[in-house]
């Protein structure tokens, strides 16, 4: 049996930009993606701490080291620049493996940079 578990989480990053007139997705600094083990086009859930909104979209690479977290397309209406969000990705794994699975969780600083 397969179960869905949290694979990765970027905990508490700030939205740096919202681009309504874009095809869609969320743009994320490639350093954050690498640290959280999230790949381009991977589906993520975006949880907005400021207003409680939740949405699903896919990730596209942002400029490495920029701290960029930009909601694109219609999702841009669900957050404002400065809102704090959590990005969560999930994976399907065998239930037995799920009992020992450890997700990758990162905690960037207030500027969306990796803590050293």
JOZIJO-V71766 format. One record per pair of residues at least 6 apart in sequence whose ideal C-beta (glycine too) atoms are under 7 Angstrom apart, sorted by sequence separation. I is the first residue (numbers start at 1). J is the second residue. D is the distance in whole Angstrom. If there is no record, write none. Layout:
# JOZIJO-V71766
i: {I;I}
j: {J;J}
d: {D;D}
This chain:
# JOZIJO-V71766
i: {38;62;79;108;109;47;71;108;62;71;93;106;107;45;46;45;46;43;44;43;44;42;41;42;26;41;57;13;40;26;40;55;38;40;10;55;53;10;33;53;9;8;33;8;8;48;26;28;30;48;25;30;24;25;26;27;29;31;50;25;28;29;30;31;50;25;27;29;48;49;29;49;29;48;49;29;47;29;46;47;28;29;27;28;46;47;26;27;44;45;69;26;44;67;26;27;44;67;26;43;67;25;42;24;25;23;24;26;22;23;24;16;17;19;22;24;38;16;18;16;17;18;19;15;16;14;13;15;20;19;20;18;18;18;18;15;17;15;16;15;15;37;14;15;36;14;15;36;35;12;13;12;32;11;10;32;9;10;9;9;35;32;8;6;7;7;29;31;6;7;5;4;5;4;5;2;3;2;2;3;5;1;9;11;3;8;11;12;13;5;7;8;9;10;11;16;6;10;14;13}
j: {44;68;85;114;115;54;78;115;70;79;101;114;115;54;55;56;57;56;57;58;59;58;58;59;44;59;75;32;59;46;60;75;59;61;32;78;78;36;59;79;36;36;61;37;38;78;57;59;61;79;57;62;57;58;59;60;62;64;83;59;62;63;64;65;84;60;62;64;83;84;65;85;66;85;86;67;85;68;85;86;68;69;68;69;87;88;69;70;87;88;112;70;88;111;71;72;89;112;72;89;113;72;89;72;73;72;73;75;72;73;74;67;68;70;73;75;89;68;70;69;70;71;72;69;70;69;69;71;76;76;77;76;79;80;81;79;81;80;81;81;82;104;82;83;104;84;85;106;106;84;85;86;106;86;86;108;86;87;87;88;114;112;89;88;89;90;112;114;90;91;90;90;91;92;93;92;93;93;94;95;98;95;103;105;98;103;106;107;108;101;103;104;105;106;107;112;103;108;112;112}
d: {7;4;7;6;6;5;7;7;7;5;6;7;6;6;5;5;6;6;6;5;6;6;5;5;7;7;6;7;6;6;6;5;6;5;6;6;4;5;6;7;7;4;7;5;5;6;5;5;5;5;5;6;6;5;6;5;5;5;4;7;5;7;4;6;6;5;4;7;5;4;7;7;5;5;7;6;6;5;5;4;7;7;6;6;6;7;7;4;5;5;6;7;6;5;6;6;5;4;7;7;6;5;6;6;7;7;3;7;4;6;7;6;7;6;5;7;5;5;7;5;4;5;5;6;6;7;5;6;4;6;7;4;6;7;6;5;6;7;6;6;7;4;6;5;6;6;6;5;5;5;6;6;7;6;7;6;6;4;7;5;6;7;4;6;5;6;6;6;6;4;7;5;6;6;6;5;7;7;6;5;5;5;6;6;5;6;7;7;5;6;6;5;5;6;5;7;5;7;6;5}
